[in-house]
Amino acid sequence: MITGIEINKVEAKRELSEAISNMKFNINFDDVKVSNDTVNVGFTFTAIYEGSSADKSVGELKIVGNVVSKEGKKDVEEIEGTWKNKKTLPLNFAEDVINLLNFECGARGTLVAYSIGFAAPLPISRAKLQEAGSPNASGAA
């Protein structure tokens, strides 16, 4: 169960005064540390603001921090093992972390974004993850 989020760094920069036509979001899991039943997931949330042509970056908002979670022994072992072997997280846990970060970073990043003339960094939909190679992983219905 996710118990909290710690924000360590917030950075925003505007490189062009051009109007924003698109936003792209990225969440990287930077590190996973396990101590007993506590899992700390280091992350970087990035919102990239694009201009009228897709190759023009108007600017970006970056939030760096940790998600803190208390998990049972079996889940801790799965999270730690998946991170060590694949540098990723188990799907259900990753989905929970991504959805939390979309909400928290969008909400917390809004004031920073507005201060430099950007729209709120709010992803529109809830993330739903699938294993590569599963029946619907290609996007087919």
N, CA, C and O atoms as a GROMACS GRO file, in nm:
protein
  564
    1MET      N    1   0.084  -0.117   0.000
    1MET     CA    2   0.000   0.000   0.000
    1MET      C    3   0.089   0.124   0.000
    1MET      O    4   0.178   0.138   0.083
    2ILE      N    5   0.063   0.213  -0.094
    2ILE     CA    6   0.140   0.338  -0.102
    2ILE      C    7   0.101   0.426   0.016
    2ILE      O    8  -0.017   0.452   0.040
    3THR      N    9   0.203   0.473   0.088
    3THR     CA   10   0.178   0.553   0.208
    3THR      C   11   0.218   0.699   0.194
    3THR      O   12   0.181   0.781   0.277
    4GLY      N   13   0.294   0.732   0.089
    4GLY     CA   14   0.333   0.872   0.075
    4GLY      C   15   0.419   0.900  -0.046
    4GLY      O   16   0.463   0.809  -0.116
    5ILE      N   17   0.440   1.026  -0.068
    5ILE     CA   18   0.526   1.073  -0.176
    5ILE      C   19   0.612   1.186  -0.121
    5ILE      O   20   0.564   1.274  -0.050
    6GLU      N   21   0.739   1.181  -0.155
    6GLU     CA   22   0.834   1.285  -0.114
    6GLU      C   23   0.885   1.354  -0.240
    6GLU      O   24   0.934   1.288  -0.331
    7ILE      N   25   0.875   1.485  -0.244
    7ILE     CA   26   0.926   1.562  -0.357
    7ILE      C   27   1.059   1.622  -0.315
    7ILE      O   28   1.068   1.691  -0.213
    8ASN      N   29   1.164   1.595  -0.394
    8ASN     CA   30   1.298   1.643  -0.362
    8ASN      C   31   1.344   1.759  -0.451
    8ASN      O   32   1.430   1.838  -0.413
    9LYS      N   33   1.284   1.768  -0.570
    9LYS     CA   34   1.328   1.871  -0.664
    9LYS      C   35   1.216   1.902  -0.762
    9LYS      O   36   1.150   1.811  -0.813
   10VAL      N   37   1.196   2.030  -0.788
   10VAL     CA   38   1.101   2.075  -0.890
   10VAL      C   39   1.175   2.175  -0.977
   10VAL      O   40   1.239   2.268  -0.927
   11GLU      N   41   1.166   2.155  -1.106
   11GLU     CA   42   1.239   2.241  -1.200
   11GLU      C   43   1.149   2.271  -1.320
   11GLU      O   44   1.087   2.180  -1.375
   12ALA      N   45   1.143   2.395  -1.359
   12ALA     CA   46   1.065   2.432  -1.478
   12ALA      C   47   1.147   2.532  -1.559
   12ALA      O   48   1.214   2.620  -1.505
   13LYS      N   49   1.140   2.514  -1.690
   13LYS     CA   50   1.210   2.610  -1.776
   13LYS      C   51   1.128   2.633  -1.902
   13LYS      O   52   1.067   2.541  -1.957
   14ARG      N   53   1.127   2.756  -1.945
   14ARG     CA   54   1.061   2.795  -2.070
   14ARG      C   55   1.170   2.843  -2.164
   14ARG      O   56   1.241   2.939  -2.135
   15GLU      N   57   1.182   2.773  -2.278
   15GLU     CA   58   1.289   2.804  -2.372
   15GLU      C   59   1.244   2.894  -2.486
   15GLU      O   60   1.324   2.968  -2.542
   16LEU      N   61   1.114   2.889  -2.521
   16LEU     CA   62   1.059   2.971  -2.629
   16LEU      C   63   0.929   3.036  -2.582
   16LEU      O   64   0.860   2.983  -2.496
   17SER      N   65   0.897   3.150  -2.639
   17SER     CA   66   0.771   3.216  -2.603
   17SER      C   67   0.657   3.172  -2.695
   17SER      O   68   0.548   3.228  -2.689
   18GLU      N   69   0.681   3.074  -2.777
   18GLU     CA   70   0.583   3.021  -2.870
   18GLU      C   71   0.464   2.959  -2.796
   18GLU      O   72   0.478   2.912  -2.683
   19ALA      N   73   0.347   2.961  -2.860
   19ALA     CA   74   0.228   2.899  -2.803
   19ALA      C   75   0.247   2.748  -2.791
   19ALA      O   76   0.316   2.686  -2.873
   20ILE      N   77   0.187   2.690  -2.690
   20ILE     CA   78   0.198   2.546  -2.666
   20ILE      C   79   0.085   2.475  -2.738
   20ILE      O   80  -0.032   2.511  -2.725
   21SER      N   81   0.123   2.372  -2.816
   21SER     CA   82   0.020   2.297  -2.890
   21SER      C   83   0.007   2.153  -2.841
   21SER      O   84  -0.091   2.086  -2.875
   22ASN      N   85   0.103   2.106  -2.763
   22ASN     CA   86   0.099   1.966  -2.718
   22ASN      C   87   0.183   1.949  -2.592
   22ASN      O   88   0.279   2.022  -2.569
   23MET      N   89   0.145   1.850  -2.511
   23MET     CA   90   0.224   1.813  -2.394
   23MET      C   91   0.252   1.664  -2.402
   23MET      O   92   0.166   1.586  -2.442
   24LYS      N   93   0.372   1.624  -2.364
   24LYS     CA   94   0.408   1.483  -2.353
   24LYS      C   95   0.453   1.458  -2.210
   24LYS      O   96   0.522   1.541  -2.150
   25PHE      N   97   0.413   1.342  -2.157
   25PHE     CA   98   0.446   1.308  -2.020
   25PHE      C   99   0.536   1.185  -2.017
   25PHE      O  100   0.521   1.094  -2.100
   26ASN      N  101   0.627   1.183  -1.922
   26ASN     CA  102   0.715   1.068  -1.904
   26ASN      C  103   0.740   1.049  -1.755
   26ASN      O  104   0.765   1.144  -1.681
   27ILE      N  105   0.733   0.923  -1.712
   27ILE     CA  106   0.768   0.889  -1.574
   27ILE      C  107   0.877   0.784  -1.579
   27ILE      O  108   0.858   0.677  -1.636
   28ASN      N  109   0.991   0.815  -1.520
   28ASN     CA  110   1.101   0.719  -1.510
   28ASN      C  111   1.111   0.671  -1.366
   28ASN      O  112   1.103   0.750  -1.272
   29PHE      N  113   1.129   0.540  -1.350
   29PHE     CA  114   1.163   0.486  -1.219
   29PHE      C  115   1.315   0.486  -1.214
   29PHE      O  116   1.380   0.411  -1.287
   30ASP      N  117   1.372   0.568  -1.127
   30ASP     CA  118   1.517   0.587  -1.122
   30ASP      C  119   1.586   0.484  -1.034
   30ASP      O  120   1.698   0.441  -1.064
   31ASP      N  121   1.520   0.444  -0.925
   31ASP     CA  122   1.583   0.353  -0.830
   31ASP      C  123   1.476   0.292  -0.741
   31ASP      O  124   1.371   0.353  -0.718
   32VAL      N  125   1.501   0.173  -0.692
   32VAL     CA  126   1.412   0.107  -0.596
   32VAL      C  127   1.498   0.060  -0.480
   32VAL      O  128   1.598  -0.010  -0.498
   33LYS      N  129   1.458   0.100  -0.360
   33LYS     CA  130   1.527   0.056  -0.238
   33LYS      C  131   1.426  -0.009  -0.146
   33LYS      O  132   1.316   0.042  -0.124
   34VAL      N  133   1.466  -0.123  -0.091
   34VAL     CA  134   1.380  -0.200  -0.002
   34VAL      C  135   1.446  -0.210   0.135
   34VAL      O  136   1.565  -0.239   0.146
   35SER      N  137   1.366  -0.185   0.238
   35SER     CA  138   1.411  -0.201   0.376
   35SER      C  139   1.296  -0.262   0.454
   35SER      O  140   1.196  -0.196   0.482
   36ASN      N  141   1.311  -0.390   0.490
   36ASN     CA  142   1.204  -0.465   0.557
   36ASN      C  143   1.077  -0.463   0.473
   36ASN      O  144   1.075  -0.519   0.364
   37ASP      N  145   0.970  -0.398   0.523
   37ASP     CA  146   0.845  -0.395   0.448
   37ASP      C  147   0.822  -0.263   0.374
   37ASP      O  148   0.714  -0.239   0.321
   38THR      N  149   0.924  -0.178   0.371
   38THR     CA  150   0.913  -0.047   0.308
   38THR      C  151   0.985  -0.047   0.173
   38THR      O  152   1.101  -0.088   0.162
   39VAL      N  153   0.914  -0.001   0.071
   39VAL     CA  154   0.970   0.011  -0.064
   39VAL      C  155   0.973   0.159  -0.099
   39VAL      O  156   0.872   0.228  -0.090
   40ASN      N  157   1.090   0.208  -0.139
   40ASN     CA  158   1.106   0.345  -0.187
   40ASN      C  159   1.136   0.340  -0.335
   40ASN      O  160   1.235   0.279  -0.378
   41VAL      N  161   1.052   0.405  -0.414
   41VAL     CA  162   1.071   0.411  -0.559
   41VAL      C  163   1.110   0.553  -0.596
   41VAL      O  164   1.029   0.645  -0.584
   42GLY      N  165   1.235   0.572  -0.639
   42GLY     CA  166   1.279   0.702  -0.687
   42GLY      C  167   1.222   0.725  -0.826
   42GLY      O  168   1.222   0.634  -0.909
   43PHE      N  169   1.174   0.845  -0.852
   43PHE     CA  170   1.111   0.873  -0.981
   43PHE      C  171   1.150   1.011  -1.034
   43PHE      O  172   1.193   1.099  -0.960
   44THR      N  173   1.133   1.026  -1.165
   44THR     CA  174   1.140   1.156  -1.230
   44THR      C  175   1.017   1.168  -1.320
   44THR      O  176   0.999   1.088  -1.412
   45PHE      N  177   0.934   1.267  -1.293
   45PHE     CA  178   0.816   1.298  -1.374
   45PHE      C  179   0.852   1.416  -1.461
   45PHE      O  180   0.899   1.518  -1.411
   46THR      N  181   0.830   1.404  -1.591
   46THR     CA  182   0.862   1.512  -1.683
   46THR      C  183   0.741   1.543  -1.772
   46THR      O  184   0.681   1.452  -1.830
   47ALA      N  185   0.708   1.669  -1.781
   47ALA     CA  186   0.607   1.716  -1.876
   47ALA      C  187   0.681   1.804  -1.977
   47ALA      O  188   0.742   1.904  -1.940
   48ILE      N  189   0.676   1.764  -2.103
   48ILE     CA  190   0.743   1.839  -2.210
   48ILE      C  191   0.636   1.916  -2.287
   48ILE      O  192   0.539   1.857  -2.334
   49TYR      N  193   0.654   2.046  -2.298
   49TYR     CA  194   0.561   2.133  -2.368
   49TYR      C  195   0.617   2.161  -2.507
   49TYR      O  196   0.729   2.208  -2.522
   50GLU      N  197   0.535   2.130  -2.609
   50GLU     CA  198   0.580   2.146  -2.748
   50GLU      C  199   0.509   2.263  -2.815
   50GLU      O  200   0.397   2.300  -2.780
   51GLY      N  201   0.578   2.319  -2.914
   51GLY     CA  202   0.523   2.428  -2.992
   51GLY      C  203   0.447   2.376  -3.113
   51GLY      O  204   0.410   2.259  -3.118
   52SER      N  205   0.426   2.463  -3.212
   52SER     CA  206   0.345   2.427  -3.328
   52SER      C  207   0.405   2.314  -3.411
   52SER      O  208   0.331   2.238  -3.473
   53SER      N  209   0.536   2.302  -3.414
   53SER     CA  210   0.596   2.186  -3.482
   53SER      C  211   0.650   2.093  -3.374
   53SER      O  212   0.711   2.138  -3.277
   54ALA      N  213   0.628   1.963  -3.391
   54ALA     CA  214   0.660   1.865  -3.287
   54ALA      C  215   0.806   1.865  -3.244
   54ALA      O  216   0.838   1.823  -3.133
   55ASP      N  217   0.895   1.912  -3.330
   55ASP     CA  218   1.037   1.910  -3.294
   55ASP      C  219   1.078   2.033  -3.214
   55ASP      O  220   1.194   2.046  -3.177
   56LYS      N  221   0.984   2.125  -3.187
   56LYS     CA  222   1.015   2.245  -3.110
   56LYS      C  223   0.972   2.228  -2.965
   56LYS      O  224   0.852   2.224  -2.936
   57SER      N  225   1.067   2.218  -2.876
   57SER     CA  226   1.036   2.211  -2.733
   57SER      C  227   1.026   2.354  -2.681
   57SER      O  228   1.122   2.431  -2.688
   58VAL      N  229   0.910   2.389  -2.629
   58VAL     CA  230   0.889   2.521  -2.570
   58VAL      C  231   0.947   2.524  -2.429
   58VAL      O  232   0.996   2.627  -2.383
   59GLY      N  233   0.940   2.411  -2.362
   59GLY     CA  234   0.995   2.403  -2.227
   59GLY      C  235   0.955   2.274  -2.160
   59GLY      O  236   0.892   2.188  -2.220
   60GLU      N  237   0.991   2.263  -2.031
   60GLU     CA  238   0.956   2.142  -1.958
   60GLU      C  239   0.943   2.169  -1.809
   60GLU      O  240   0.996   2.266  -1.755
   61LEU      N  241   0.870   2.078  -1.747
   61LEU     CA  242   0.854   2.076  -1.602
   61LEU      C  243   0.903   1.940  -1.554
   61LEU      O  244   0.864   1.837  -1.609
   62LYS      N  245   0.988   1.940  -1.453
   62LYS     CA  246   1.043   1.814  -1.402
   62LYS      C  247   1.026   1.810  -1.251
   62LYS      O  248   1.055   1.906  -1.180
   63ILE      N  249   0.976   1.695  -1.203
   63ILE     CA  250   0.959   1.674  -1.059
   63ILE      C  251   1.030   1.544  -1.024
   63ILE      O  252   1.007   1.440  -1.086
   64VAL      N  253   1.117   1.550  -0.923
   64VAL     CA  254   1.196   1.434  -0.880
   64VAL      C  255   1.162   1.405  -0.735
   64VAL      O  256   1.150   1.496  -0.653
   65GLY      N  257   1.148   1.276  -0.703
   65GLY     CA  258   1.117   1.240  -0.565
   65GLY      C  259   1.112   1.091  -0.543
   65GLY      O  260   1.171   1.014  -0.619
   66ASN      N  261   1.041   1.051  -0.438
   66ASN     CA  262   1.028   0.911  -0.399
   66ASN      C  263   0.883   0.880  -0.364
   66ASN      O  264   0.814   0.962  -0.304
   67VAL      N  265   0.839   0.762  -0.402
   67VAL     CA  266   0.711   0.709  -0.358
   67VAL      C  267   0.744   0.607  -0.249
   67VAL      O  268   0.830   0.520  -0.268
   68VAL      N  269   0.675   0.616  -0.136
   68VAL     CA  270   0.698   0.527  -0.023
   68VAL      C  271   0.579   0.433  -0.010
   68VAL      O  272   0.463   0.477  -0.014
   69SER      N  273   0.608   0.304   0.004
   69SER     CA  274   0.503   0.204   0.012
   69SER      C  275   0.536   0.099   0.117
   69SER      O  276   0.652   0.060   0.133
   70LYS      N  277   0.434   0.055   0.188
   70LYS     CA  278   0.447  -0.057   0.283
   70LYS      C  279   0.383  -0.178   0.217
   70LYS      O  280   0.268  -0.172   0.175
   71GLU      N  281   0.458  -0.288   0.209
   71GLU     CA  282   0.411  -0.407   0.138
   71GLU      C  283   0.435  -0.531   0.222
   71GLU      O  284   0.518  -0.532   0.313
   72GLY      N  285   0.360  -0.635   0.190
   72GLY     CA  286   0.381  -0.764   0.253
   72GLY      C  287   0.510  -0.828   0.203
   72GLY      O  288   0.565  -0.786   0.101
   73LYS      N  289   0.558  -0.930   0.275
   73LYS     CA  290   0.685  -0.994   0.243
   73LYS      C  291   0.690  -1.045   0.099
   73LYS      O  292   0.789  -1.022   0.029
   74LYS      N  293   0.585  -1.112   0.055
   74LYS     CA  294   0.581  -1.167  -0.082
   74LYS      C  295   0.592  -1.056  -0.186
   74LYS      O  296   0.666  -1.068  -0.284
   75ASP      N  297   0.517  -0.947  -0.167
   75ASP     CA  298   0.520  -0.835  -0.261
   75ASP      C  299   0.655  -0.766  -0.261
   75ASP      O  300   0.706  -0.728  -0.367
   76VAL      N  301   0.714  -0.749  -0.143
   76VAL     CA  302   0.847  -0.687  -0.134
   76VAL      C  303   0.948  -0.769  -0.213
   76VAL      O  304   1.029  -0.714  -0.287
   77GLU      N  305   0.943  -0.901  -0.196
   77GLU     CA  306   1.036  -0.988  -0.269
   77GLU      C  307   1.015  -0.979  -0.420
   77GLU      O  308   1.111  -0.977  -0.496
   78GLU      N  309   0.889  -0.973  -0.463
   78GLU     CA  310   0.860  -0.962  -0.607
   78GLU      C  311   0.909  -0.828  -0.662
   78GLU      O  312   0.970  -0.823  -0.768
   79ILE      N  313   0.882  -0.720  -0.589
   79ILE     CA  314   0.925  -0.586  -0.633
   79ILE      C  315   1.077  -0.580  -0.641
   79ILE      O  316   1.132  -0.533  -0.741
   80GLU      N  317   1.144  -0.627  -0.537
   80GLU     CA  318   1.290  -0.624  -0.534
   80GLU      C  319   1.350  -0.711  -0.644
   80GLU      O  320   1.445  -0.670  -0.711
   81GLY      N  321   1.295  -0.831  -0.664
   81GLY     CA  322   1.346  -0.921  -0.766
   81GLY      C  323   1.325  -0.868  -0.907
   81GLY      O  324   1.415  -0.875  -0.990
   82THR      N  325   1.207  -0.814  -0.933
   82THR     CA  326   1.178  -0.758  -1.066
   82THR      C  327   1.269  -0.640  -1.094
   82THR      O  328   1.317  -0.624  -1.206
   83TRP      N  329   1.292  -0.556  -0.992
   83TRP     CA  330   1.380  -0.441  -1.012
   83TRP      C  331   1.524  -0.487  -1.041
   83TRP      O  332   1.588  -0.436  -1.132
   84LYS      N  333   1.573  -0.582  -0.963
   84LYS     CA  334   1.711  -0.630  -0.983
   84LYS      C  335   1.730  -0.695  -1.118
   84LYS      O  336   1.833  -0.675  -1.183
   85ASN      N  337   1.630  -0.773  -1.164
   85ASN     CA  338   1.645  -0.848  -1.288
   85ASN      C  339   1.608  -0.771  -1.414
   85ASN      O  340   1.669  -0.791  -1.519
   86LYS      N  341   1.509  -0.682  -1.405
   86LYS     CA  342   1.458  -0.616  -1.525
   86LYS      C  343   1.464  -0.464  -1.520
   86LYS      O  344   1.435  -0.398  -1.620
   87LYS      N  345   1.500  -0.407  -1.406
   87LYS     CA  346   1.499  -0.261  -1.386
   87LYS      C  347   1.361  -0.201  -1.416
   87LYS      O  348   1.349  -0.094  -1.475
   88THR      N  349   1.259  -0.274  -1.374
   88THR     CA  350   1.122  -0.228  -1.384
   88THR      C  351   1.047  -0.276  -1.260
   88THR      O  352   1.107  -0.337  -1.171
   89LEU      N  353   0.918  -0.250  -1.253
   89LEU     CA  354   0.837  -0.290  -1.139
   89LEU      C  355   0.729  -0.389  -1.185
   89LEU      O  356   0.690  -0.387  -1.302
   90PRO      N  357   0.681  -0.474  -1.095
   90PRO     CA  358   0.568  -0.560  -1.131
   90PRO      C  359   0.450  -0.475  -1.179
   90PRO      O  360   0.427  -0.366  -1.127
   91LEU      N  361   0.375  -0.524  -1.277
   91LEU     CA  362   0.272  -0.444  -1.343
   91LEU      C  363   0.171  -0.380  -1.248
   91LEU      O  364   0.145  -0.260  -1.259
   92ASN      N  365   0.114  -0.456  -1.158
   92ASN     CA  366   0.011  -0.399  -1.069
   92ASN      C  367   0.067  -0.288  -0.982
   92ASN      O  368   0.004  -0.184  -0.962
   93PHE      N  369   0.187  -0.310  -0.929
   93PHE     CA  370   0.250  -0.209  -0.844
   93PHE      C  371   0.289  -0.087  -0.929
   93PHE      O  372   0.267   0.027  -0.887
   94ALA      N  373   0.346  -0.110  -1.047
   94ALA     CA  374   0.385   0.000  -1.136
   94ALA      C  375   0.264   0.084  -1.174
   94ALA      O  376   0.271   0.207  -1.177
   95GLU      N  377   0.153   0.018  -1.204
   95GLU     CA  378   0.031   0.089  -1.241
   95GLU      C  379  -0.016   0.180  -1.128
   95GLU      O  380  -0.054   0.294  -1.151
   96ASP      N  381  -0.014   0.128  -1.004
   96ASP     CA  382  -0.053   0.210  -0.888
   96ASP      C  383   0.040   0.330  -0.872
   96ASP      O  384  -0.006   0.441  -0.845
   97VAL      N  385   0.170   0.308  -0.888
   97VAL     CA  386   0.267   0.416  -0.872
   97VAL      C  387   0.249   0.521  -0.982
   97VAL      O  388   0.250   0.641  -0.954
   98ILE      N  389   0.232   0.478  -1.106
   98ILE     CA  390   0.215   0.571  -1.218
   98ILE      C  391   0.089   0.655  -1.199
   98ILE      O  392   0.092   0.777  -1.219
   99ASN      N  393  -0.021   0.592  -1.161
   99ASN     CA  394  -0.145   0.668  -1.143
   99ASN      C  395  -0.135   0.766  -1.027
   99ASN      O  396  -0.188   0.877  -1.035
  100LEU      N  397  -0.067   0.728  -0.920
  100LEU     CA  398  -0.043   0.822  -0.811
  100LEU      C  399   0.041   0.940  -0.859
  100LEU      O  400   0.010   1.055  -0.830
  101LEU      N  401   0.148   0.910  -0.933
  101LEU     CA  402   0.235   1.018  -0.980
  101LEU      C  403   0.166   1.109  -1.080
  101LEU      O  404   0.187   1.230  -1.077
  102ASN      N  405   0.083   1.054  -1.168
  102ASN     CA  406   0.007   1.140  -1.260
  102ASN      C  407  -0.077   1.240  -1.182
  102ASN      O  408  -0.081   1.358  -1.216
  103PHE      N  409  -0.146   1.192  -1.079
  103PHE     CA  410  -0.230   1.281  -0.999
  103PHE      C  411  -0.147   1.379  -0.917
  103PHE      O  412  -0.168   1.500  -0.925
  104GLU      N  413  -0.054   1.327  -0.838
  104GLU     CA  414   0.024   1.411  -0.746
  104GLU      C  415   0.112   1.513  -0.819
  104GLU      O  416   0.114   1.630  -0.783
  105CYS      N  417   0.183   1.468  -0.922
  105CYS     CA  418   0.272   1.559  -0.994
  105CYS      C  419   0.193   1.660  -1.076
  105CYS      O  420   0.235   1.775  -1.092
  106GLY      N  421   0.078   1.617  -1.128
  106GLY     CA  422  -0.008   1.712  -1.198
  106GLY      C  423  -0.058   1.820  -1.104
  106GLY      O  424  -0.053   1.939  -1.137
  107ALA      N  425  -0.106   1.780  -0.987
  107ALA     CA  426  -0.157   1.876  -0.890
  107ALA      C  427  -0.045   1.966  -0.836
  107ALA      O  428  -0.060   2.088  -0.832
  108ARG      N  429   0.065   1.906  -0.797
  108ARG     CA  430   0.175   1.985  -0.738
  108ARG      C  431   0.247   2.069  -0.842
  108ARG      O  432   0.299   2.176  -0.810
  109GLY      N  433   0.250   2.022  -0.965
  109GLY     CA  434   0.319   2.096  -1.071
  109GLY      C  435   0.239   2.210  -1.130
  109GLY      O  436   0.293   2.292  -1.204
  110THR      N  437   0.110   2.217  -1.098
  110THR     CA  438   0.023   2.318  -1.157
  110THR      C  439   0.068   2.460  -1.124
  110THR      O  440   0.077   2.544  -1.214
  111LEU      N  441   0.097   2.489  -1.000
  111LEU     CA  442   0.140   2.625  -0.962
  111LEU      C  443   0.272   2.662  -1.027
  111LEU      O  444   0.291   2.776  -1.070
  112VAL      N  445   0.364   2.567  -1.033
  112VAL     CA  446   0.493   2.593  -1.096
  112VAL      C  447   0.472   2.619  -1.246
  112VAL      O  448   0.530   2.712  -1.301
  113ALA      N  449   0.390   2.536  -1.310
  113ALA     CA  450   0.364   2.552  -1.453
  113ALA      C  451   0.301   2.689  -1.482
  113ALA      O  452   0.344   2.759  -1.573
  114TYR      N  453   0.201   2.726  -1.404
  114TYR     CA  454   0.135   2.856  -1.424
  114TYR      C  455   0.232   2.972  -1.407
  114TYR      O  456   0.220   3.074  -1.475
  115SER      N  457   0.328   2.958  -1.317
  115SER     CA  458   0.420   3.069  -1.290
  115SER      C  459   0.507   3.103  -1.410
  115SER      O  460   0.559   3.214  -1.418
  116ILE      N  461   0.525   3.008  -1.504
  116ILE     CA  462   0.604   3.039  -1.624
  116ILE      C  463   0.517   3.035  -1.751
  116ILE      O  464   0.568   3.027  -1.863
  117GLY      N  465   0.386   3.041  -1.731
  117GLY     CA  466   0.294   3.053  -1.844
  117GLY      C  467   0.259   2.922  -1.914
  117GLY      O  468   0.222   2.923  -2.031
  118PHE      N  469   0.271   2.810  -1.845
  118PHE     CA  470   0.235   2.680  -1.901
  118PHE      C  471   0.099   2.636  -1.848
  118PHE      O  472   0.055   2.680  -1.741
  119ALA      N  473   0.034   2.549  -1.923
  119ALA     CA  474  -0.089   2.486  -1.877
  119ALA      C  475  -0.055   2.384  -1.768
  119ALA      O  476   0.059   2.339  -1.757
  120ALA      N  477  -0.154   2.350  -1.689
  120ALA     CA  478  -0.135   2.249  -1.584
  120ALA      C  479  -0.092   2.116  -1.646
  120ALA      O  480  -0.147   2.075  -1.748
  121PRO      N  481   0.005   2.049  -1.586
  121PRO     CA  482   0.055   1.922  -1.639
  121PRO      C  483  -0.033   1.805  -1.597
  121PRO      O  484   0.009   1.720  -1.518
  122LEU      N  485  -0.155   1.800  -1.649
  122LEU     CA  486  -0.252   1.700  -1.606
  122LEU      C  487  -0.276   1.595  -1.714
  122LEU      O  488  -0.344   1.622  -1.812
  123PRO      N  489  -0.219   1.475  -1.695
  123PRO     CA  490  -0.250   1.366  -1.788
  123PRO      C  491  -0.400   1.337  -1.783
  123PRO      O  492  -0.460   1.340  -1.676
  124ILE      N  493  -0.460   1.310  -1.898
  124ILE     CA  494  -0.605   1.298  -1.907
  124ILE      C  495  -0.658   1.164  -1.858
  124ILE      O  496  -0.762   1.159  -1.793
  125SER      N  497  -0.590   1.056  -1.888
  125SER     CA  498  -0.647   0.926  -1.858
  125SER      C  499  -0.566   0.849  -1.754
  125SER      O  500  -0.449   0.878  -1.729
  126ARG      N  501  -0.632   0.752  -1.694
  126ARG     CA  502  -0.570   0.662  -1.597
  126ARG      C  503  -0.486   0.560  -1.671
  126ARG      O  504  -0.530   0.507  -1.774
  127ALA      N  505  -0.367   0.530  -1.623
  127ALA     CA  506  -0.278   0.432  -1.686
  127ALA      C  507  -0.328   0.291  -1.660
  127ALA      O  508  -0.371   0.259  -1.549
  128LYS      N  509  -0.323   0.207  -1.762
  128LYS     CA  510  -0.355   0.064  -1.750
  128LYS      C  511  -0.243  -0.010  -1.822
  128LYS      O  512  -0.229   0.000  -1.944
  129LEU      N  513  -0.162  -0.085  -1.747
  129LEU     CA  514  -0.045  -0.152  -1.803
  129LEU      C  515  -0.075  -0.297  -1.836
  129LEU      O  516  -0.161  -0.360  -1.774
  130GLN      N  517  -0.002  -0.350  -1.937
  130GLN     CA  518  -0.011  -0.491  -1.976
  130GLN      C  519   0.128  -0.544  -2.003
  130GLN      O  520   0.218  -0.469  -2.042
  131GLU      N  521   0.146  -0.673  -1.982
  131GLU     CA  522   0.271  -0.740  -2.017
  131GLU      C  523   0.288  -0.736  -2.167
  131GLU      O  524   0.191  -0.751  -2.241
  132ALA      N  525   0.409  -0.715  -2.214
  132ALA     CA  526   0.438  -0.726  -2.357
  132ALA      C  527   0.407  -0.867  -2.401
  132ALA      O  528   0.443  -0.963  -2.332
  133GLY      N  529   0.342  -0.881  -2.515
  133GLY     CA  530   0.308  -1.014  -2.566
  133GLY      C  531   0.174  -1.065  -2.519
  133GLY      O  532   0.131  -1.172  -2.562
  134SER      N  533   0.104  -0.990  -2.428
  134SER     CA  534  -0.029  -1.035  -2.388
  134SER      C  535  -0.127  -1.006  -2.502
  134SER      O  536  -0.095  -0.924  -2.588
  135PRO      N  537  -0.244  -1.070  -2.506
  135PRO     CA  538  -0.336  -1.058  -2.619
  135PRO      C  539  -0.369  -0.916  -2.662
  135PRO      O  540  -0.383  -0.891  -2.782
  136ASN      N  541  -0.380  -0.823  -2.568
  136ASN     CA  542  -0.417  -0.686  -2.604
  136ASN      C  543  -0.298  -0.589  -2.600
  136ASN      O  544  -0.319  -0.468  -2.610
  137ALA      N  545  -0.176  -0.638  -2.584
  137ALA     CA  546  -0.060  -0.551  -2.572
  137ALA      C  547  -0.034  -0.472  -2.700
  137ALA      O  548   0.024  -0.363  -2.693
  138SER      N  549  -0.076  -0.523  -2.815
  138SER     CA  550  -0.052  -0.452  -2.939
  138SER      C  551  -0.152  -0.339  -2.960
  138SER      O  552  -0.140  -0.260  -3.054
  139GLY      N  553  -0.251  -0.332  -2.874
  139GLY     CA  554  -0.353  -0.229  -2.889
  139GLY      C  555  -0.476  -0.283  -2.960
  139GLY      O  556  -0.576  -0.211  -2.972
  140ALA      N  557  -0.471  -0.406  -3.007
  140ALA     CA  558  -0.586  -0.465  -3.075
  140ALA      C  559  -0.694  -0.496  -2.973
  140ALA      O  560  -0.664  -0.534  -2.860
  141ALA      N  561  -0.818  -0.480  -3.013
  141ALA     CA  562  -0.928  -0.505  -2.920
  141ALA      C  563  -0.969  -0.650  -2.918
  141ALA      O  564  -1.060  -0.687  -2.845
   0.00000   0.00000   0.00000
